[in-house]
Amino acid sequence: MSTHTISVRLENKPGALARVSQLFSRRGYNIESLAVGPTEDSDVSRLTLRVDCSEHSLEQIEKQMHKLVNVLRVTELPADEAVERELALVTVSVPPDKRADLVALSQVAGASVADIARDAITFEIVGRPEQLEAFEELVRPYGVRELVRTGRIGLRRPSRNERT
Amino acid sequence: MTLKNRMLGSDAILRALEHEGVDVAFGIPGGAILPTYDAIARGTSVRHVLARHEQGAGHMAEGYARASGKVGVAIATSGPGATNLVTAIADAWMDSTPLVCITGQVKSSLIGTDAFQEVDITGITMPIVKHSWLVQDVEELPHVMKAAFHVARTGRQGPVLVDVAKDVQEAEFLFEYPKDVDLPGWKPPTKVHPRQIREAARAIVEAERPIIYAGGGVLNADACAELRQLVDSARLPAVVTLMGKGCLPDSHPLNYGAPGMHGSKYANWALNKADLVIAVGSRFDDRVTGKVSAFAPGAKVIHFDIDAAEVGKIRHAEIPVVGPLKIGLAQLAAEVSAVAADGAPDHGPWLRQLDDWREQFPFRYAKADGVLKPQTAVEALRDAAAALDHDVIWTTGVGQHQMWAMQYMVCDQPRSFITSGGLGTMGYGLPAAIGAKAARPDATVVCIDGDGCFQMTCQELATAALERLPVVAVVLNNGWLGMVRQWQEMFYAERFSQTHLTHAVPDYAQLAEAYGCAGFTVESEDQLEDAIAAAFSAGRTAVVDVRCDPEEKCFPMVPAGAAAVDVIEAPVEGVVA
């Protein structure tokens, strides 16, 4: 078992996303994360899926997805050949006297302040998934009140686009 | 044809069916599909066959598709009408039967409100259709209908569903049937890679103990002649699955019949001892392979299928071949002949081995005085059919009778054996027979059924009688859910839990008469021949109630999960037939 990133170009049609997610649950594959959004073409969405499975299962997933009428293209994004990013929003509890420390720390870690209240700050951070995890560890001692991640999105590096 | 006509959505559905060459559709009207049935009343060249239950309509459409090679069409209303179709859709999905199901949906404005007879049928059927459409704009209807037929019949065939909101059926618009489909994501393979063909041909020529493992995909691809060309030119032996029965004549000397749980010992051994398995339109189903790790352990595998996802799904294929079987098999036969030109492969010793096993381990059962064995009835049907001067199409339900039909029936024509393989749908046989009769009125259509199966869909006798689609239903009535009883006897210490149906209730001959059909009861072997002859020549739908031995079990048998070589044989003592 190992974790794979799969990128899917999908027709922007009603039910298209449901068909893909249904296929995963039906065939017993576990989705770690799924991000979906528009692309350069308004008729097409792009899905980025993270799945933990064997090579054999990965091959099956790709083949089964190819059979879906709304699926235009399925490609695996190998980690070293893709740009991958994720966004997290983290609300951290912080008393006023420690606020300055936390803001300074977060700036070093590449996060920025999205909202601020008397006893809490919401940070936003965009980066590679491991950067997000590092930031989460960093602020955890202060008390993470709420956290949400988008799930990663990815594109093949243009320099590697010859290989598909 | 390309002139735009002003019409209602409901009329457009029928014009689309006509454009697609549909001559028969099966269904039942109801609230949300009323406008479309009104369009049927206004006039169409499509014959509508009125079923008594939507599941029956669905299986009729399947039987029609299997007998004709065309797309079957089933029509139902929203809610329960649509959910009643689900079993037939699942059946078509598992057996790759091309089906277009048209369901009415509540008005667009009511969708999502839990309106009367509203269900999310596109959601419910999502895992068991190739694709589905919910039509909420009448302008989309022609393109959706065109796409539905295209998707159902191309690539690996299967069911699609078109759910049409009632207001769409009632809306007026300018109709034009599109020439082309606009499906950028639907690209089934149209040719086979020549390198794959070359590799497969080389492996075939080099093999010492090759065996073709042909399945229903050969029938779906209309590739029977091409398969036969390969078998004959390279002298390749073949086993043929339940779903493939008829794709290579059963009486062909190189056809070693069905492998699997109730297949012959020689077919299972042929796969087990082979050094090359050439899977063609078959999918290594668990009912064929038994324990996968012990299946054909010494063989290299060529897996040839239109569906890339089947290749390597269960068993690794050393040589994958993906594409349409009809052109691919012809190319493979030619390539094998070319490669073999300078030294034809000699499979002589292997063929002699297979023939020895076939002689040594035939299908057999013990006859006993005064006891009517179900296998005897199947043999009597086989003999009666052989004496006819026209084609016979067999359908079956699911269970022991189905397996005996597979074992003892001789089918030399493609599309002459129609059965529920993958889903194992009890009740499939009678409605499938009615659908087959609608497709092939020239043929005698006989459903070999069990009493448990027959009771699941026997109300369709009314359809057969009133629609003048005469079929013969032969109920191998052992008074039990026979296959379940067999498992209870063999694997559950003879605790016969809820499997006894009785021979006598209902009285099938009386039931037949009540539906305006002919009914016959057979209680001993000497009554068989006359009853079958009378049923075949009744000129109307006939039911033959064959009251047979409740304790007869179906052998050989590979227990579930066991290796396919570990066959339990019939414990035959005394008289051997």
Interface residues (C-beta under 8 A of the other chain):
Chain A: E11 P14 G15 A18 R19 Q22 L23 R26 H56 E59 Q60 K63 Q64 H66 K67 L68 V69 N70 V71 L72
Chain B: T122 G123 M126 P127 K130 H131 S132 L134 V151 G155 R156 L183 P184 G185 W186 D307 A308 A309 G312 K313
